[in-house]
Amino acid sequence: MPAQTESTTLLPPLSDIFSDLRVRYGIKLSLASLLSFYVALVIRLEHPNWAVLTALVMMNSHFVGSTALKAMLRSVGTIAGAFIGVWLVGDYTSTPALFLPFFFIVIGIAVYKFGQYPASQAPYAYYLAGLTTVTVATYGVQDPSDVWQIGLNRALEILVGSFSSLIVTSIIWPRYAREEFFELGRKALKTVGKVVSLETDSYIQLRDTSGQPEQLQKQFEEQASTLRNLLQAGARESTRFYGRLANYNAFVVSLTNLFQAALHLEIKRQEESQYIARIQNELAAASTAVAREFQILMSDYSPGAQLPETTIDEAFDTLFEKVNALRAAGLFDEASIETNIDFFAHIAALRTIRRELLEMRQIKQGLPRLRATYPERKRAWDLLPTIDWFWVKTAFKAALAASLSILLIKWTHPPGPAALPISALIFSVLQRTFMRTGGTGDLRAFQNLFFACLILSLYGALLILITPFMASYLVMNLTLFVGLFIFGFLTARLPGFSFWSIVTNLSTSVFVGLNAQEPVASSTIIDSILGLITGMAIATVIGRVIWPLLPQRLLRDDLLEFFGQLKALSNPKRPMEKIQTRLALLPIEALQAANRIRLPGFTGEQKRKVALLIRALSGLATRRTALVRRRAELPAKLEALVHSELDQLETEFGQMTDAFADCFRKGDCRREFPTVRGALDSLRRRADQIRRERILATESLDAPIQILEIISRCQRIGENLEECAGLIKSLSIHRYWGDYAL
């Protein structure tokens, strides 16, 4: 009996261990690398380390997509890269004036198409084409007469690594981006549901909730940031996810709108209590219906299942009937216009929550699920891809680094030539993912290089000591498995490559490439480490000098694009869905960039103010989008009543956002900003005039709700803009907006 008890208590932890994402990824990374190593040895490939390096890089593609399509595209990319490398080396290696420009163009195109998002549907095909071209050129320029054999060997090695990673990813604990998005979206929806419940209950009971939603807001921001990373990763790795990208974007936008609609209830007047007391039961019923709808949306239902029927419409219809009865009784004629504006704005906010919940119901049923019929595809707005200038610059730097590396091999014959070009290429290409994994891009790049040189020097000394023990295949494989398991365990949750993960991948390739089954000279190990460091140094110098990737500049670019998209809302010819999606995602990206700034002038207080500013801008975007939508839905008769006042406000809104953009563009916030107070006062007086003259007395309840909601949203936008102006003036961006640290 005791033995039975012991076994039952030990088994669950064991199952929990293998359910841990980090343990699973560590095992998968080790198995993919060992599989590629084994196959390369069995078919007697010349350099098995290229197969292992390819497997390590490709295992960063965590999600299962269309396996057949992935296999085909990776094969095409590898074979095309091999032919291009053979063509360049065979025809032009004796004329560097032609070889280097052609090589530069090929690598530049491959890198650009690898990074272009979301236009590139086959990023790893382009990546493998560029990688194979570099590897063929690396060995081919040293022995042009044997270029066809070199091209065949490199292509086979890279294909072995690519297919090993594909097999392991698809068979062992496969991960599906659409299922993980669904689960993470459910958690984010739960957070939003808590905020909505908190704000609706506090509104009904007129409680002050200041400070209470802050923790939930931070939690939502983290979840939204993870959703943003998953959007990008899923679109790049899964053709099925990419095919329904508009559906996923719509979910994130609706989620953000729900969150901001709940925050709209946060500000309330004590004078509203006389109204709330009359509709207490109806408000409580509506709140209960909202909570019930959240429970339905958060429930875990099987793919393809229909959601239960909703009762939210009935509860809100009852609420509106009661409000209409109070209006008919003349209750709202006695209070001030400010109280009426706030009350009807809160009623409109509740109606917005209902609308967004019903839309979320449709959107969530439109999210693709595993083993379910694919839902209708939402219309995509990126039909014609635009030039991604960030990746144009990255492609230029990567091509330049690879070309300089080949030039060094051809003319100076440096130590460790095999590791030099690939090191320069990888460190140049994957810089942006450093930002997503907690890195600082090119900021402090020379410091990272210095520490990497120290660590690699110690690593080289360690290799000299342990290489004799690696003559045994068993010891070699166990060492490789344990080392890569630890590496995979530590990096499983990273949404991309970090600086140190790339160092680890390349160091592992050097370790495997030593071929310790035969005697290895110490000079060979030292040369390999020096080649790795040289390639890293080339990428660092080019990346730091030419268009450096700095978190403060990414923040600036995100904010400038945000203000541009905000202004574009006023243009009815622009695609509203695209603008709304960008306005929902840009604050997430800006907050990610702000968290990566590591400069003396960017103090903790400055970081807090920037975070507050980004949150305020996120709310501003939601309110501006809702205002534009509500004004477009306003009947012509009602719109004519406030047309001139709204046009004046639109002009002043644009002037303030232009001033904000100019401030961040010039890098100096020490200035005064225009204000919208005059236009808001004019709009409020017009609303008071409409009430006094009883212009809407014969209209339905929707008429005053629509008018007062628009007026309230204008007031909130004005308050938002004033808040943003105060926060921007308090920022000392002139101390950290430039390029001040190596």
Buried (B, 14 or more C-beta within 10 A) or exposed (E): EEEEEEEEEEEEEEEEEEEEBBBBBBBBBBBBBBBBBBBBBEEEBBBBBBBBBBBBBBBBBBBBBBBEBBBEBBBBBBBBBBBBBBBBBBBBBEEBEEBBEBBBEBBBBBBBBBBBBBEBBBBBBBBBBBBBBBBBBBBBBBEBEEBBBBBBBBBBBBBBBBBBBBBBBEEEBBBBBBBBBBEBBBBBBBBBBBBBBBBBBBBBEEEEBEEBBEEBBEBBBBBBBBBBBBBBBBBBBBBBBBBBBBBBBBBBBBBBBBBBBBBBBBBBBEBBEEBBEBBEEBBBBBBBBBBBBBEBBBEEBEBEEEBEEBBBEEBBEBBBEBBBEBBEEEBBEEBEBBBBBBBBBBBBBBBBBBBBBBBBBEBBBBBBBEEEEEBEEBEBBBEEEEEBEBBBBBBBBBBBBBBBBBBBBBEEEBBBBBBBBBBBBBBBBBBBBBBBBBBBBBBBBBEBBEBBBEEBBEBBEEBBEEBEEBEEEEEBBEBBBEBBBBBBBBBBEBBBBBBBBBBBBBBBBBBBBBBBEEEBEEEBBBBBBBBBBBBBBBBBBBBBEEBBBBBBBBBBBBBBBBBBBBBBBEEEEEEBBBBBBBBBBBBBBBBBBBBBBBBEBBEEEBEEBBBBBBBBBBBBBBBBBBBBBBBEEBEEEBBEBBEEBBEBBBEBBBBBBBBBBBBBEEBBBEEEBBBBEEBBEBBBEBBBEBBEEEBBEEBEBBBBBBBBBBBBBBBBBBBBBBBBBBBBEEBBBEBBBBEEBE
